[in-house]
């Protein structure tokens, strides 16, 4: 729609409500990247409704209607719909095209006028039109350039949609004095799940995630369609039965979310911007936080390594390798890699076997292969096998503490590791 058409819609809306309404303003396009710094919400904050939509555009009007009729009424200043190419066509046809049963007005104009008639201030609010600013079509990069998506079903399309939604959310939450209301009621279920994840990753306290619920049969195929209770098309047909739009019951559910950005302070803003990178960063950070609370108890005689009280049974070779790394940790021994630790492991294993025989505690053969390569493989295989056993929530954080690529040591405070058995400490 051209600027002239947008202005024409605004003019028709003025006649419909019989009150002066300012023309819809066109703002800058949503940027793909922006710093995630935002001051606390102010009394003058604006509200942006960001919704994923599919082939049922009514979720947009139903959400706006319920927001306006909540305990604390909210009229969004701006509405942004994210959809596929087919979804965009549906929005254009159902919400933004003049309709005979709406006296030549659009559903969106009628919604704004109905809210105005009920006493809501809609001046310069509910900005939504047939522009790229208000209707965002999912895109993915191709060898020939960006391509709009017809569906969001394949893994490639899902990842493209995730990055696209993250950019849309970021553009809103990084804008000063702006609150986000994210609607997950429309579109593919994957789209709703991804939008929830994006808001959880970078949303603020005070932002909202909502889902609109419409009582049967108003959520079914009706003729004419149902959009909100006070719509001009008042009598609807449902399988030959006449029903009134005003009888519809619509409710809005607020879906709680955890704002993960609060966990990461200033480092959060400097992290890469893609959805997958951000998820991996958050998982790594959460694992790191969980690992800080770990306490280990290694029992040589029982051949177990307990993580916060939950025991993990070890094989003889696994037990030897863990004992070696605990010994190295407590003695502040540093190795550049597994190969550099081989000689020390051989010496340690021989000393432990001698200690067992001295105390008549020959419980298992702790022997390292003579070949350095085989001994190095014994270390890597033992660590890998231990990680495969970490299947419970209590044991899983141990994976971050165990030696890994680039670190040939245990990543834990020595004071949090207790050793039992011969010469325990």
Secondary structure, DSSP 8 states (H G I E B T S, - for coil): --HHHHHHHHHHHHHHHTS------------S----------TT-EEEEEEE--S-THHHHHHHHHHHTSSS----SEEEEEE-HHHHHHHHHHTSS--GGGTT--HHHHHHHHHHHTT---TT-SB--SSTTTEEE-EEEETTEEEE-S---SHHHHHHHHHHHHHHHHHHHTSTTEEEEEE-SSS-HHHHHHHHHHHHHH--TT-EEEEEEE-TTTTS--BS----TT-S--EEEETTEEEEGGG--EEEEE-----GGGGTHHHHHTS--SHHHHHHHHHHHHHHHHHTT--EEEETTTTEEEETTEEEE--HHHHHHHHHHHHHHHTT---SSHHHHHHHHHHHHHHHHHHHHHTT---S-----SSHHHHHHHHHHHHHHHHHT--SHHHHTHHHHS-BTTB-S--S-GGGEEEESTT--
